[in-house]
Amino acid sequence: MPKTSARLLSLLSLLQARRDWPGHLLAERLEVSPRTVRRDIDRLRDLGYPIRTAKGPDGGYRLGAGTELPPLLFDDEQAVALAVALRTAAGTGAGIEEGAVRALTTVRQVLPARLRHRVDALQVTAVERAGAARRPQADPGVLLTLSAAVRAREVLRFGYTPAWPSAPVMDLASPRPDGGHVPNPPRRVQPHHLVARGGRWYLLAWDLDREDWRTFRADRIDPRTPTGPRFTPREVPGGDVAAFVAGRFRGSESRAPAGTGGSNGSGRRVAPPGSDDSGGPLPFDDWPCRGEVILDLPAAVVSGYASDGIVEEMGPGRCRLVLGSWSWAALAATFARFDTEIQVVGPPELADAFAELARRCARAASLTGTDEPAGTNEPPVNH
């Protein structure tokens, strides 16, 4: 016979699996006597679980809806928040959809009626972007391993699958018995933060071999055991983890090339990305290329498509727009998509990018319907 605590958990699990349970059937499933089942039911009631009894020859037990969630004793807001989080778990990228559905079923069974109605009213449908491939899900076990290493401050070793696999670089110093060679050793990092961004999970870590900060996608990590020695955490550049990670995805670095400044729309020059007016570092979430233009469109029209840009009204039918991007060519193309007259305010690199973009578009138009190559030997503008 299992211990009392394990038997109580098994009994509670059975009660949550179906609406009604005859006493003799519970006894058979638990391999105990009906008397033991009655005592265990009383123990669960003492813990606060609302278990109802149906009398008669075919009587049994039912886990009813209570006024609280024993033994956690959530208040109403906490109970609803938990249910909402479980219902929307499919969009987290953590690969816990099935577990979240089961957990929501368990929580719902012990919610009072007024809260069940509120939770049931929330119906969420996850919709993927058109044409977007389904994103790989991170393994929950991997996430737990990474989180444990971050918390314990232990060096982590793992194999890592690159985004675009190529021929493996072999370690000639490590021959295999069959005469071949094994791939390079696993990555060695000091894990600092587990980050969720855009439906994906990332590990922010200090790469010991490359001596630099790196972000690794959790769904491509294959942890190795055991973990390494403990380490003293480093401070993330800028001190803001969210800003640093966002900046890495935008291509920002601590310093930007000279001449990348623009204007913020108020007449004052904007310092180049990566530096402030005193020469110190800017937040890492800034774009590496930032420019300013004047558009022949109302500010109300532009603001709906400016994303994180700055829009300033300049009178009827005109506005000033400041945007950032990961390259000057991409920034020029972003401004061009507004399909109106454009006046470049600065910096010069943006004007150069517009000129190169115009040349490329002119070549594309002239070569329409021909078999001539569209390439050119002229190097692209890259400041």
N, C-alpha and C positions, 0 to 999 in steps of 0.2 A: 504494500500500500504506500503511495507517495506521502511525503510529509504534509502536514496540515496546510502550510503556506502555499506550497505548490498545488495542492488539491483545490484550495480556494480560488487560485488564479484560473485553474482549468474549469472549475464550475462557473466562474464569472464569464469566461470566454464562451462557454456553451450557451449560457443565458443570453448573450449578446448575438449569437448566431441565428436564433430563430425566436418567434414570438412566444410560443408556449412550449413548456417541457413537462411531460408527465414525470412524477417522482420516480417511478420504477425505471423509466428510460434513462434518467440522469444517473441512477444508481448503477445501471448496466454500463453506461459509458465511462463512469469513473471507477468502476470495479470496486464498489463499496456497498454497504447495506443501506436500505432506505432510511434507517435511523441516523446513520452518519450524514446522509444528504440533508436531513432536517436540521441537524446540529450545525452543518456548514452554512445552510441558508440563514440560520439565526445569527451566525458570526458575521456574515455579510451585511445583514440588517443593522447589526451593532456598529458597523463601520460607516453606515449611512446610505447604503445602496437600497433603493426603493423596490423591493421584491414582493410581488403580490402572490397570494395563494388562492387557488381555485379548489373548493371542497368537492367531495363526491368521489365515486369509484374511479372516475377518469380525471380526477383533479391533478393539478400540477402547479408549476411556478412560472411567473412572468416578471421580467425586469421592466418595471414601469418607469415613466417619466417623472423625475423628481424636481424639486425646487432649487437644487444646486448640483454641482458635479463632484460628488465625493470620490476620492478623498482630497481632491485638489481645491475644492471650494472656490471656483471661479465666480466672479460677479457677472452680471448680465453682459456688460460691455466686453469683458474678457472672453466669455463664452462665444459671443458672436464674432469677435475678432479672430478667435481660433478657427471657427468654422469657415470664415471667409478666406483665411490664409490657406486652409486645406483645400478649399474648392478651387483656388487659383494657383495651386502648386504646380500645375502642368506647365506654366510659363516660366518656371524658375530655372529650367535646364539642369536640375539636379537628379533627374531620373527617379523621382519618387512618386510618380503619378498613382500607381496601383496602391502603394502604401498609404497615400493621402486619402484615396477613396475609402479604404477600409477604416482608417482613423476617423474620417468624417461620419461614417455610418455608426461607429461606436459612440462618438460624442453626441450625435443627434438622438440616439436612443435614450439618453439620460437628460436631455434638455427639457425644460418645462414647455408646455404647449405654446405659450406666447413667443418663446425664443425659437422654437422649431419653425413656426410660421415665418418669422423674419429670415431665418437661414434658408428655408425652402424657396423664398421669394427671389433669392439671388441666384440667377442662372447665368453662367459664364461660358462663352464659346470662344476658344482660342483660334484665331485666324492667322495663318501664315501670310507673309507678304507675297504678292503675286510674283511667280517665277523664282521665288527663293527656295533653295534646297533646305530640307529639314535639318535642323541643327543637331549635331550629335549630343547626346545626353551624358553628363558626367556621372560616373558610378558613385552612388552614395558611400560605398566603402572607401573609395579613394578620397572623397571629400573628408570623411572622418579621419583618415590617416594623415592627410595634409594638415587638417586643423589641429590634430594632436601634436604634430611636430612643431607647428607654430606656437602652440601654447607651452610646450615643454622646452622650446628654444633649443632644439636639437638639429644638427646638420642632417639634411635629407639627401638620399641617393635615389635616383629614378631613371628609368629609360624614358626617352621622349620621342614621339613620332612627329616629324616635321610636317608642315602644311603641304609641301610639295616634295614627296619622297624622291630622292635621287640615289645614285649608286652609293652604297655605304663606304665611308672612309675607314679603311682597315688599320688596325693597330699592329704594325709589323713586329712589335716587341712581344706580342702575345700569340704565338702560333697554336693552332689546334692540333690534337693528336693525329688527325688525318692529313696533316701537311698544310691545311689552309690557315686562315687567320680569323680571329674574332673581331667583331666591331669594336669601336672605341668604348672605353668604360662609361658607366652611367654619368649623368650630370650630378655634380655635387654643389648644393646650394645651402644657404642659410635662409630658411623660410621665415618671412616676416608677416605677411597678411594673405588671407584668403578673400578674394574679391569677386563679387557678382556684378556683371555688367552686360546689359543687353541680352539676357537669357543665356549667358555663358558664365562659367566659373574660371577664375584665373588665380594662379599663385604668384604673388609678388615676392621675389627673393633676390638675395645677393649671390651671384654666381661666383663661386670660389676660384674656378679655373679661368674665367674671363675677367674677373675682378671688376664687375659692373652689375648694375641692377638689371634684372630681366623679369618679364612677365611670361608665364607658361600657362597654356590652356589645360585645365584639369582633365578634360576628356582625352588628352593625348599623353597623360602621365601614367607611367607604370611604376609605382613605388617599389623600392627594394628594401629588404630588411637584413640586419637591424639598422636602426638609425645611428648617426654618428655622435660625436661628443657635443656637449652643450656649448652655446656661444652667447656672447653679449650682443643684444640687438643693436643695429645701426639706426640712425635717424634717417627717415626717407627725405630726400632732397626737397626743401621747401616746407617740410613738416606736415604736409597735407596729403594723405594717401590717395584720396579721391581725385584731387587735382593732379597729382603726379601721374597716376594711371591714365587719366583722361588725356593728359599732355602727351604721354607716350603713344597713345593711339592716334593722336593728331599729328605726330611727327615732331613735336616740340622738344627742344633741348634747353639746357641751362643758358646757352648763348646762341644768338642767331647771327647770320652773316650781316656785315655792315650794309646799311642802305635799305633795310627792310621796313623802315618806319612809314607811318601814314599820318592821318589826322583822325581825331575822334569825332569830327562833325561839329565841334564847338569853336574851331579856329585854331586850337592848340595842337601842335604836332604830337603824335603818339610815338612813344619810344619804341625802338625795334623790339620784336618779340624776343624774350630772353633777357631783356634789360629794362630797368626803369630809368627815370630821369637822372638818377644819381649814379648809374652804372651798375646797380645791384640787380639780382635776378628777378624776373617777373614770375607770377604763378605759372606752374608747369602745364596748366590747362589752356594756355594761349596757343593760337595757331602759329606755325613758323612763318607764314606769309600772310600779311594783312594789308589791305588797300582800301582806298576810298574813291568813290565815283559820284557823279550827279546824274540822275536818271530823269527822263521826261515822262514821269509817271507820278500820280498822287501818292503821298506817303501811306494813305489808307490801303491802297492796292498792294504796295511793295511789302508792307509790314507783315502781311499774311504769308509771305513766302521767304522772309529774310532769316528764318531760323534764329540763330544766336547773334545776328547782325544788329547794328545800330542804325535806325532810320530817323532822319530829321526832316521835317517839312520845310520847304523853301518857297512856298507860295503855291498858287493854283497850278496843279499839273506837274510839279517838280519836287524832287526830294534828294537828300544826300544819304548815301548808303555806305556803311563800313562793314566789310566782311573779312573773314579769314579762311584760309585753306591750307592744304599740305604742300601745294606747289603754286608757282605763279601762273602756269598754264591752266591749272584747274580753277584758280581764282578768276582769271579772265573769262573762262568758259561759264563760270557761275554767274558773273555779271551779265554776260551776253544772253543768257536764257530769259532775261526779262523782256527781250524783243522790243527794244525801244532805243532812242538815241542815248548815247553814253558819253559823258565827259570825264576823263580821268583826272582826278585831283592829285593822286600820288599813291605810292612812290614811283620813281622812274622804272623800276623793275616791272611794275604792273603795265605801264605803257609799252615796254618792250614785249611783254607777253601778248598784249593785244595785237601788236604788229605781226608777231610770229603766227598768232592764231589766224589773223586775216590772210597772211600768205598761204597758210595751209588750206584754209577754206577756199581761197581763189583757185589753188591747184586742184582741189577736189572737184570744184565746179567745172574747170576746164577739161578735166579728164573723164567727165561723165560719159559713159557709152563707149569708151575706148579701152584698148588693152594695154596702154602705156602704164609703166610702174608709177605709183604715186610717191615713191620715196625720193629723198633728196640727200645730197652729200653734206648739206649745211648742218652744222651741229645745232641742236635745240637750245633755246634760251634757258639758261639755268644759273641763276645768281645766288 
